[in-house]
Amino acid sequence: MAEIVNLRLARKRRRRDGAEERAAENRVRHGRTAEEKARLSLARELEEKRLAGHSRRDDPTGPE
């Protein structure tokens, strides 16, 4: 005898499996490694320091 399958649950399972596969592909395609994140963070900090060094005010956080 054939196994009885609940079609609603089978569709949900198939959709969920497809979503997991797409998520895995997107993680590979768009993800960044810890090294890349650290390098970008360091570059951002250096750029902020360079920009702050070119400020014409004594206190860059104060009013004016």
Biopython code that builds the backbone (N, CA, C, O; Angstrom):
import numpy as np
from Bio.PDB.StructureBuilder import StructureBuilder

atoms = [
    (1, "MET", "N", (0.813, -1.189, 0.000)),
    (1, "MET", "CA", (0.000, 0.000, 0.000)),
    (1, "MET", "C", (0.860, 1.257, 0.000)),
    (1, "MET", "O", (1.977, 1.269, 0.516)),
    (2, "ALA", "N", (0.334, 2.269, -0.566)),
    (2, "ALA", "CA", (1.052, 3.533, -0.654)),
    (2, "ALA", "C", (0.943, 4.291, 0.663)),
    (2, "ALA", "O", (-0.015, 4.139, 1.421)),
    (3, "GLU", "N", (1.945, 5.100, 0.903)),
    (3, "GLU", "CA", (1.962, 5.910, 2.118)),
    (3, "GLU", "C", (1.049, 7.123, 1.909)),
    (3, "GLU", "O", (1.078, 7.755, 0.853)),
    (4, "ILE", "N", (0.261, 7.434, 2.900)),
    (4, "ILE", "CA", (-0.632, 8.588, 2.829)),
    (4, "ILE", "C", (0.171, 9.833, 3.194)),
    (4, "ILE", "O", (0.854, 9.876, 4.218)),
    (5, "VAL", "N", (0.073, 10.846, 2.330)),
    (5, "VAL", "CA", (0.851, 12.065, 2.513)),
    (5, "VAL", "C", (-0.102, 13.247, 2.639)),
    (5, "VAL", "O", (-1.014, 13.419, 1.830)),
    (6, "ASN", "N", (0.125, 14.046, 3.657)),
    (6, "ASN", "CA", (-0.642, 15.273, 3.821)),
    (6, "ASN", "C", (-0.021, 16.311, 2.884)),
    (6, "ASN", "O", (1.106, 16.753, 3.109)),
    (7, "LEU", "N", (-0.745, 16.699, 1.844)),
    (7, "LEU", "CA", (-0.191, 17.589, 0.825)),
    (7, "LEU", "C", (0.174, 18.959, 1.376)),
    (7, "LEU", "O", (1.155, 19.559, 0.936)),
    (8, "ARG", "N", (-0.597, 19.460, 2.328)),
    (8, "ARG", "CA", (-0.305, 20.759, 2.914)),
    (8, "ARG", "C", (1.062, 20.724, 3.599)),
    (8, "ARG", "O", (1.871, 21.635, 3.422)),
    (9, "LEU", "N", (1.317, 19.680, 4.374)),
    (9, "LEU", "CA", (2.601, 19.560, 5.062)),
    (9, "LEU", "C", (3.743, 19.320, 4.077)),
    (9, "LEU", "O", (4.852, 19.816, 4.276)),
    (10, "ALA", "N", (3.473, 18.559, 3.015)),
    (10, "ALA", "CA", (4.516, 18.295, 2.015)),
    (10, "ALA", "C", (4.905, 19.588, 1.311)),
    (10, "ALA", "O", (6.088, 19.813, 1.054)),
    (11, "ARG", "N", (3.926, 20.449, 0.993)),
    (11, "ARG", "CA", (4.236, 21.722, 0.344)),
    (11, "ARG", "C", (5.044, 22.619, 1.280)),
    (11, "ARG", "O", (6.005, 23.263, 0.859)),
    (12, "LYS", "N", (4.648, 22.654, 2.548)),
    (12, "LYS", "CA", (5.382, 23.467, 3.518)),
    (12, "LYS", "C", (6.823, 22.977, 3.651)),
    (12, "LYS", "O", (7.750, 23.785, 3.701)),
    (13, "ARG", "N", (7.010, 21.677, 3.706)),
    (13, "ARG", "CA", (8.349, 21.105, 3.844)),
    (13, "ARG", "C", (9.196, 21.438, 2.622)),
    (13, "ARG", "O", (10.369, 21.789, 2.753)),
    (14, "ARG", "N", (8.601, 21.328, 1.428)),
    (14, "ARG", "CA", (9.334, 21.615, 0.203)),
    (14, "ARG", "C", (9.721, 23.098, 0.149)),
    (14, "ARG", "O", (10.833, 23.434, -0.257)),
    (15, "ARG", "N", (8.806, 23.982, 0.558)),
    (15, "ARG", "CA", (9.090, 25.422, 0.576)),
    (15, "ARG", "C", (10.191, 25.737, 1.578)),
    (15, "ARG", "O", (11.082, 26.535, 1.290)),
    (16, "ARG", "N", (10.135, 25.114, 2.756)),
    (16, "ARG", "CA", (11.133, 25.341, 3.795)),
    (16, "ARG", "C", (12.509, 24.864, 3.336)),
    (16, "ARG", "O", (13.510, 25.545, 3.560)),
    (17, "ASP", "N", (12.561, 23.691, 2.691)),
    (17, "ASP", "CA", (13.842, 23.178, 2.200)),
    (17, "ASP", "C", (14.424, 24.098, 1.134)),
    (17, "ASP", "O", (15.632, 24.335, 1.105)),
    (18, "GLY", "N", (13.569, 24.615, 0.259)),
    (18, "GLY", "CA", (14.032, 25.544, -0.769)),
    (18, "GLY", "C", (14.566, 26.823, -0.158)),
    (18, "GLY", "O", (15.574, 27.359, -0.619)),
    (19, "ALA", "N", (13.897, 27.320, 0.880)),
    (19, "ALA", "CA", (14.341, 28.544, 1.548)),
    (19, "ALA", "C", (15.690, 28.325, 2.222)),
    (19, "ALA", "O", (16.544, 29.211, 2.202)),
    (20, "GLU", "N", (15.884, 27.161, 2.814)),
    (20, "GLU", "CA", (17.166, 26.861, 3.461)),
    (20, "GLU", "C", (18.294, 26.806, 2.431)),
    (20, "GLU", "O", (19.400, 27.275, 2.697)),
    (21, "GLU", "N", (18.020, 26.239, 1.269)),
    (21, "GLU", "CA", (19.032, 26.170, 0.225)),
    (21, "GLU", "C", (19.392, 27.567, -0.272)),
    (21, "GLU", "O", (20.569, 27.883, -0.449)),
    (22, "ARG", "N", (18.379, 28.400, -0.495)),
    (22, "ARG", "CA", (18.645, 29.770, -0.942)),
    (22, "ARG", "C", (19.421, 30.546, 0.113)),
    (22, "ARG", "O", (20.309, 31.330, -0.220)),
    (23, "ALA", "N", (19.091, 30.334, 1.381)),
    (23, "ALA", "CA", (19.797, 31.030, 2.460)),
    (23, "ALA", "C", (21.270, 30.617, 2.485)),
    (23, "ALA", "O", (22.150, 31.456, 2.677)),
    (24, "ALA", "N", (21.531, 29.340, 2.293)),
    (24, "ALA", "CA", (22.911, 28.861, 2.279)),
    (24, "ALA", "C", (23.682, 29.477, 1.108)),
    (24, "ALA", "O", (24.836, 29.877, 1.260)),
    (25, "GLU", "N", (23.042, 29.549, -0.051)),
    (25, "GLU", "CA", (23.697, 30.161, -1.212)),
    (25, "GLU", "C", (23.975, 31.639, -0.954)),
    (25, "GLU", "O", (25.044, 32.135, -1.306)),
    (26, "ASN", "N", (23.035, 32.338, -0.349)),
    (26, "ASN", "CA", (23.216, 33.763, -0.069)),
    (26, "ASN", "C", (24.306, 33.994, 0.963)),
    (26, "ASN", "O", (25.053, 34.967, 0.866)),
    (27, "ARG", "N", (24.409, 33.110, 1.953)),
    (27, "ARG", "CA", (25.480, 33.253, 2.945)),
    (27, "ARG", "C", (26.841, 33.137, 2.280)),
    (27, "ARG", "O", (27.766, 33.878, 2.612)),
    (28, "VAL", "N", (26.960, 32.212, 1.346)),
    (28, "VAL", "CA", (28.232, 32.043, 0.644)),
    (28, "VAL", "C", (28.493, 33.238, -0.255)),
    (28, "VAL", "O", (29.615, 33.742, -0.308)),
    (29, "ARG", "N", (27.480, 33.692, -0.955)),
    (29, "ARG", "CA", (27.643, 34.770, -1.922)),
    (29, "ARG", "C", (27.886, 36.123, -1.257)),
    (29, "ARG", "O", (28.730, 36.892, -1.717)),
    (30, "HIS", "N", (27.161, 36.422, -0.182)),
    (30, "HIS", "CA", (27.203, 37.755, 0.402)),
    (30, "HIS", "C", (27.897, 37.821, 1.759)),
    (30, "HIS", "O", (28.099, 38.912, 2.291)),
    (31, "GLY", "N", (28.254, 36.709, 2.311)),
    (31, "GLY", "CA", (28.850, 36.704, 3.644)),
    (31, "GLY", "C", (30.278, 37.222, 3.627)),
    (31, "GLY", "O", (30.962, 37.179, 2.604)),
    (32, "ARG", "N", (30.712, 37.714, 4.782)),
    (32, "ARG", "CA", (32.087, 38.181, 4.927)),
    (32, "ARG", "C", (32.741, 37.379, 6.042)),
    (32, "ARG", "O", (32.093, 36.992, 7.014)),
    (33, "THR", "N", (34.030, 37.139, 5.882)),
    (33, "THR", "CA", (34.761, 36.414, 6.901)),
    (33, "THR", "C", (35.082, 37.357, 8.052)),
    (33, "THR", "O", (34.965, 38.575, 7.915)),
    (34, "ALA", "N", (35.481, 36.798, 9.174)),
    (34, "ALA", "CA", (35.844, 37.599, 10.347)),
    (34, "ALA", "C", (37.033, 38.507, 10.015)),
    (34, "ALA", "O", (37.096, 39.644, 10.483)),
    (35, "GLU", "N", (37.959, 38.012, 9.221)),
    (35, "GLU", "CA", (39.123, 38.800, 8.820)),
    (35, "GLU", "C", (38.703, 40.013, 7.994)),
    (35, "GLU", "O", (39.223, 41.111, 8.192)),
    (36, "GLU", "N", (37.769, 39.819, 7.073)),
    (36, "GLU", "CA", (37.294, 40.936, 6.259)),
    (36, "GLU", "C", (36.580, 41.973, 7.121)),
    (36, "GLU", "O", (36.765, 43.176, 6.933)),
    (37, "LYS", "N", (35.764, 41.507, 8.064)),
    (37, "LYS", "CA", (35.063, 42.431, 8.958)),
    (37, "LYS", "C", (36.043, 43.237, 9.787)),
    (37, "LYS", "O", (35.871, 44.445, 9.949)),
    (38, "ALA", "N", (37.072, 42.585, 10.316)),
    (38, "ALA", "CA", (38.080, 43.272, 11.132)),
    (38, "ALA", "C", (38.845, 44.290, 10.288)),
    (38, "ALA", "O", (39.110, 45.402, 10.745)),
    (39, "ARG", "N", (39.194, 43.916, 9.074)),
    (39, "ARG", "CA", (39.925, 44.822, 8.189)),
    (39, "ARG", "C", (39.076, 46.050, 7.838)),
    (39, "ARG", "O", (39.586, 47.171, 7.830)),
    (40, "LEU", "N", (37.797, 45.848, 7.549)),
    (40, "LEU", "CA", (36.913, 46.966, 7.234)),
    (40, "LEU", "C", (36.707, 47.867, 8.451)),
    (40, "LEU", "O", (36.636, 49.089, 8.318)),
    (41, "SER", "N", (36.611, 47.266, 9.628)),
    (41, "SER", "CA", (36.445, 48.049, 10.850)),
    (41, "SER", "C", (37.679, 48.909, 11.099)),
    (41, "SER", "O", (37.552, 50.085, 11.439)),
    (42, "LEU", "N", (38.853, 48.346, 10.936)),
    (42, "LEU", "CA", (40.101, 49.087, 11.110)),
    (42, "LEU", "C", (40.201, 50.218, 10.090)),
    (42, "LEU", "O", (40.594, 51.332, 10.436)),
    (43, "ALA", "N", (39.853, 49.945, 8.856)),
    (43, "ALA", "CA", (39.905, 50.979, 7.823)),
    (43, "ALA", "C", (38.924, 52.101, 8.153)),
    (43, "ALA", "O", (39.243, 53.274, 7.956)),
    (44, "ARG", "N", (37.745, 51.762, 8.649)),
    (44, "ARG", "CA", (36.752, 52.775, 9.019)),
    (44, "ARG", "C", (37.279, 53.642, 10.165)),
    (44, "ARG", "O", (37.115, 54.862, 10.131)),
    (45, "GLU", "N", (37.909, 53.037, 11.177)),
    (45, "GLU", "CA", (38.472, 53.791, 12.299)),
    (45, "GLU", "C", (39.584, 54.731, 11.829)),
    (45, "GLU", "O", (39.643, 55.885, 12.253)),
    (46, "LEU", "N", (40.457, 54.239, 10.960)),
    (46, "LEU", "CA", (41.543, 55.072, 10.447)),
    (46, "LEU", "C", (40.997, 56.252, 9.647)),
    (46, "LEU", "O", (41.518, 57.364, 9.738)),
    (47, "GLU", "N", (39.956, 56.008, 8.869)),
    (47, "GLU", "CA", (39.354, 57.085, 8.085)),
    (47, "GLU", "C", (38.712, 58.127, 8.996)),
    (47, "GLU", "O", (38.811, 59.323, 8.723)),
    (48, "GLU", "N", (38.057, 57.697, 10.073)),
    (48, "GLU", "CA", (37.465, 58.637, 11.025)),
    (48, "GLU", "C", (38.537, 59.479, 11.713)),
    (48, "GLU", "O", (38.355, 60.680, 11.909)),
    (49, "LYS", "N", (39.655, 58.851, 12.078)),
    (49, "LYS", "CA", (40.755, 59.588, 12.710)),
    (49, "LYS", "C", (41.359, 60.599, 11.739)),
    (49, "LYS", "O", (41.666, 61.727, 12.125)),
    (50, "ARG", "N", (41.531, 60.196, 10.482)),
    (50, "ARG", "CA", (42.081, 61.094, 9.478)),
    (50, "ARG", "C", (41.159, 62.284, 9.265)),
    (50, "ARG", "O", (41.614, 63.424, 9.169)),
    (51, "LEU", "N", (39.861, 62.013, 9.191)),
    (51, "LEU", "CA", (38.888, 63.075, 9.007)),
    (51, "LEU", "C", (38.856, 64.006, 10.217)),
    (51, "LEU", "O", (38.765, 65.223, 10.058)),
    (52, "ALA", "N", (38.931, 63.445, 11.422)),
    (52, "ALA", "CA", (38.938, 64.262, 12.636)),
    (52, "ALA", "C", (40.212, 65.116, 12.700)),
    (52, "ALA", "O", (40.184, 66.224, 13.237)),
    (53, "GLY", "N", (41.309, 64.619, 12.165)),
    (53, "GLY", "CA", (42.558, 65.365, 12.150)),
    (53, "GLY", "C", (42.499, 66.587, 11.251)),
    (53, "GLY", "O", (43.279, 67.522, 11.435)),
    (54, "HIS", "N", (41.606, 66.601, 10.298)),
    (54, "HIS", "CA", (41.467, 67.727, 9.389)),
    (54, "HIS", "C", (40.427, 68.732, 9.867)),
    (54, "HIS", "O", (40.129, 69.698, 9.164)),
    (55, "SER", "N", (39.882, 68.517, 11.036)),
    (55, "SER", "CA", (38.865, 69.418, 11.574)),
    (55, "SER", "C", (39.482, 70.764, 11.925)),
    (55, "SER", "O", (40.613, 70.827, 12.406)),
    (56, "ARG", "N", (38.741, 71.833, 11.686)),
    (56, "ARG", "CA", (39.251, 73.169, 11.975)),
    (56, "ARG", "C", (38.891, 73.605, 13.391)),
    (56, "ARG", "O", (39.406, 74.616, 13.868)),
    (57, "ARG", "N", (38.032, 72.877, 14.063)),
    (57, "ARG", "CA", (37.624, 73.216, 15.425)),
    (57, "ARG", "C", (38.537, 72.509, 16.438)),
    (57, "ARG", "O", (39.127, 71.467, 16.152)),
    (58, "ASP", "N", (38.630, 73.110, 17.628)),
    (58, "ASP", "CA", (39.394, 72.473, 18.701)),
    (58, "ASP", "C", (38.641, 71.281, 19.254)),
    (58, "ASP", "O", (39.226, 70.230, 19.515)),
    (59, "ASP", "N", (37.333, 71.450, 19.433)),
    (59, "ASP", "CA", (36.494, 70.388, 19.981)),
    (59, "ASP", "C", (35.478, 69.971, 18.920)),
    (59, "ASP", "O", (34.481, 70.664, 18.717)),
    (60, "PRO", "N", (35.719, 68.839, 18.237)),
    (60, "PRO", "CA", (34.815, 68.438, 17.151)),
    (60, "PRO", "C", (33.410, 68.060, 17.646)),
    (60, "PRO", "O", (32.474, 68.018, 16.847)),
    (61, "THR", "N", (33.246, 67.787, 18.939)),
    (61, "THR", "CA", (31.930, 67.411, 19.441)),
    (61, "THR", "C", (31.147, 68.613, 19.966)),
    (61, "THR", "O", (29.946, 68.495, 20.212)),
    (62, "GLY", "N", (31.788, 69.752, 20.140)),
    (62, "GLY", "CA", (31.138, 70.930, 20.700)),
    (62, "GLY", "C", (30.318, 71.686, 19.666)),
    (62, "GLY", "O", (30.388, 71.404, 18.470)),
    (63, "PRO", "N", (29.523, 72.672, 20.156)),
    (63, "PRO", "CA", (28.704, 73.456, 19.227)),
    (63, "PRO", "C", (29.534, 74.451, 18.427)),
    (63, "PRO", "O", (30.616, 74.841, 18.867)),
    (64, "GLU", "N", (29.069, 74.854, 17.305)),
    (64, "GLU", "CA", (29.616, 75.853, 16.380)),
    (64, "GLU", "C", (29.441, 75.401, 14.985)),
    (64, "GLU", "O", (29.837, 76.102, 14.054)),
]
sb = StructureBuilder()
sb.init_structure("model")
sb.init_model(0)
sb.init_chain("A")
sb.init_seg("    ")
for serial, (resi, resn, name, xyz) in enumerate(atoms, 1):
    if name == "N":
        sb.init_residue(resn, " ", resi, " ")
    sb.init_atom(name, np.array(xyz, "f"), 0.0, 1.0, " ", f" {name:<3s}", serial, name[0])
structure = sb.get_structure()
